Amino acid sequence: MTVRVAISNQKGGVGKSTITLQTAYYASEKGLKVLVVDMDGQGNTSTKIAGREAIENIPTNTTLSVDMFKPENQIEEITVLKGSYGIDLIPARINDDLLYAQEAAPIETIVNPSANLERIADNYDLIIIDCPPSLGRLLSAGLIMADKIIMPIQVSGFAVDGVGGLFKVVEQLQDIGKEDLEVAGILINSFNARSKQHHQAVKALREKVGDLVMDTIIANRSPIDQATNQAKPIWEIRTGAARLARAELTDAIKEIFKRIGIKYEQ
């Protein structure tokens, strides 16, 4: 059975691309067939998975995420881009104005990406949808493609405020026919264990949403940024400081898999 998970938060800079990438790397390493759909018009996840040069020179027959908004009968074949570490990709171009323009498209188009994804879904064990940091048609389309949602958040500042906004979108989509869509976990990222404010925010969040807050908490560690910038799995970063980062990220990914129902060989 194919598992479809959206990595989503209406706030930017909370680690969505990092969680998308590291989850995809880990799943592929464990022998799962993985597809990433980049619904963020910045194209950051696409450049990390396929390389900037490949995204700047995408073959004309490649299906882009903006193409997924077309009706099924207008796409002859869904053709993915082959990325690093055995990951397949439906990419977004860098600063993809055409993808951003879908925010003004007719509301009925938000179901097209899901219908088109269904044509190739059986080829994969795990499909990860990297959603944009906004509340609009691109986010709704990304969530409709998914069954489960993992929400990375930072507990500093107003980042926690994004929780309510996402839940409202989920409820709206459930009301129009996406009844099975659910938030499977809220992943706290860039946590500062020395910050009293961070501890208080985590406590308040657990009181608000309970067990949706994941047990694993990822601290603010520079090797994680290093792995993301170098577009490689955290376990390939060999500095001494990377040990705790590797442990936290892999524990988080294992918990994500448990929450979304991914089965794999340990």
N, C-alpha and C positions, 0 to 999 in steps of 0.2 A: 504494500500500500504506500502510495506517495504521500509524504507529509509536506504541507505547505505552511511556512511560517513567515510572517511579516516582522521585520525589525523596525519599530516605529516609535517616534516621539515628535510632537509638534515643535519642540524646542530643538534648535541646532546646537552642535558642539557637545553632545552628550555621549558620544562614542558609538553611534549607530554603525558607521562604516567599519570601525574596529571590530565590533561584535559580529557583523556580517562576515567580514574577511576571516577572522579566526575560527568562527564556527564552520565556515565552508572548508577551510584548510583541514581542520580536525576531522570533519566528516569524510572528506576525500581520502585522508590518510588511513581511516578505518575501513576503507573499501566501499564506501557509499558513493553512488552516482549523484552528483550535485549540480544543480542549476541555480545561478544567481540572476535575478531580474532587477536591474537598476532603474528605479522609478524616480530618482533624484536628478534633476536637470543639471546639477553641478558636474556629474559624471565622475566623481572621485573614486567610487568603488570600481567603476569600469576601468579606469586607468591603472588601478592597483592590480586588478585581476589579469588584464590583458596587456598592460604596458601603454604608456602614453602614445608612442608611435603607432601602435596598432589601432588605437581609438581615433587618432587623427587621420588614419588611412583605412577606415573600415571598408571591406569589400562591399560592392553595391548590392550583392545578393543577401547580405546579412540582415536579419530582422532586428530592428531597433525597438527599444521600449515604446517610443512614440508611434511606431507602426502598429503596435498591439492595440491601439485605439480604433483601428479600422475594423469594419465589419468582417466577419470570417470569410465571406465570399470575395473580398478584395485582397486577401493574402493567399497566394497560391501554395506557399510552403513556409513553415517557420524554420528559419536557418539560424542556428546559434553560432556565436563566436567561441572558439576554443581558447581557454585561458590557462594560466599557470596552475600547477599542481593538480591537473586533471579536472579542473572546474570549467563547466560550460557557462556561457554568459549571454544574456540578452541585454546589450549595452545601451547606455545613454551617451551621446556625444558630450564633449566638454562644453559647459555652459550652453546647453541645448535649448535654444529659443523655441524650437518647434514643440519640444516637450512641455516647456513652460506654458506655451500657448494653449495647451489642453485645459488649462484652468478656466478658459472662457468657452470651451466647447459645449455643445448641448449635453445636458445632464445624463441623457440616456447612453452616452458613449462610455460611461464609467464601467459598464458591465462587459464591454468588448475585450479588454485585456484578459479577463478571466476565461471567457469563451475561447479565445485564441490559445491561451496557455493549456487548456484542457486537451488540445490536439497533440501535445507532446509530453504531457505530464507523466504518463505511464513509463516514459524512458528514464525516470529519475526516482531515487529513494527520497531525496530531500530537495525542495525548492525553497530558496530564501529570497524574499522580496525586500529590497532595501528601499524604504519609503522616504519621501521628502519631509523636511521639517516645516510642515504647514498643515492647515486644516482646509482642504479644498478637494478638487476633483482628482488630482494625482494621488493624494493620500487615500481617498475613498476607493479608487480603482485598485491601488496596491492592496488594501485590506480585503477587498472582495476576492482577490486572487488567492488569499490565504484562508486557512482554517484556524490557526493559532497566531497569537501576537506576543512577542517579547518586547518589552519596553525598557530600554536603558535610560536611566536618569542620573543626574548629579543632584546631590542634596544641598548644594550651595545656592545662595541667591533665591531666584524665583523658579528654578528648574522644576521643583516639585509641582508647581501650578499646572504643568502640562498634563498631569495625570487625569484631571477632571475633563479636560478638553477631549482627550483621546477616548475616554469612556463614553462621552456623549456621541461621538462619531460612531463608535461600535454599536451603541443602542439604536441609533438611526438606521444603520445598515441591517441590524437584526429585524427591525420593524418592516423593512422593505424586502425581506426574503432571505437574508443571510443569517438564519437563526443559529447556525452552529459556530459562528465566529465568536471567539472568546480570547480574552487576555490570559495567557498561560503563566506569565511571570513578569515581575518588575525587577530589573537588575540594577542594583546600585553600583555606579561606576565612579572612579576618581574620588574615592572616599579618603578623607583625612582622619586617621584614628586619633590624632592629637586635638582635633577640633570638637569642643563641647557642642557647638552649633550643629555639626554634622551628626553627632550621636543623638541629639534632641530631635533632629529632623527625621532620622531613621525611626526612632521610637514613635513619633507622631504619624509617620507613614504606615507603620505596622498597625497602629491603632485604627487607622482609617480603612485600610484595605486588607489587613490580616495576612493570611498565608500567601497572597499573591506576591508579596515581597519575597524574593528569592533568598535562600539561606546564605548563599555565597555572595560576598561583597568584594568588589575589586577596588583595591587601593590606587591612589594616584602614583604610578611608578613609571619612570622614564623609559625602561625597556619596552613597555607597551607601545608608547609613541614611536620608539625606534623601529619596532617590528612593523607597525603600520606604515611608516614612512618608507621603509625598505621593501614593503610588499612581500613579507615572508612570515611564516608561522612564528609565534613567540618562542617555540622550543628550538628554533634555529639561532636565536640570539644567545651567544655563549658567554656574555659577561657575568661576573659573579652576582651582580645586582638583579639579574634576570631570573634567578631561581624562584623567588617568591612570586614574581609576576607570572611565570610559567604555571606554577601550582594554582594560583588563583584563577587564571583564565581557563585552564583545563577543567578545574572543578566547576566553574561557572558553565562551561559548555556541556559537561556531563549532566549538570542539573537541568539545563535547557532541554537536552535530549530526553531526559526523564519526563519533563513537564509537557513536551509536545508529542511524546510517544514514539520516539525514534529508537529502534532496536539495532544494535551493532555488536560486533565482537570486541570485547575489552582488550 
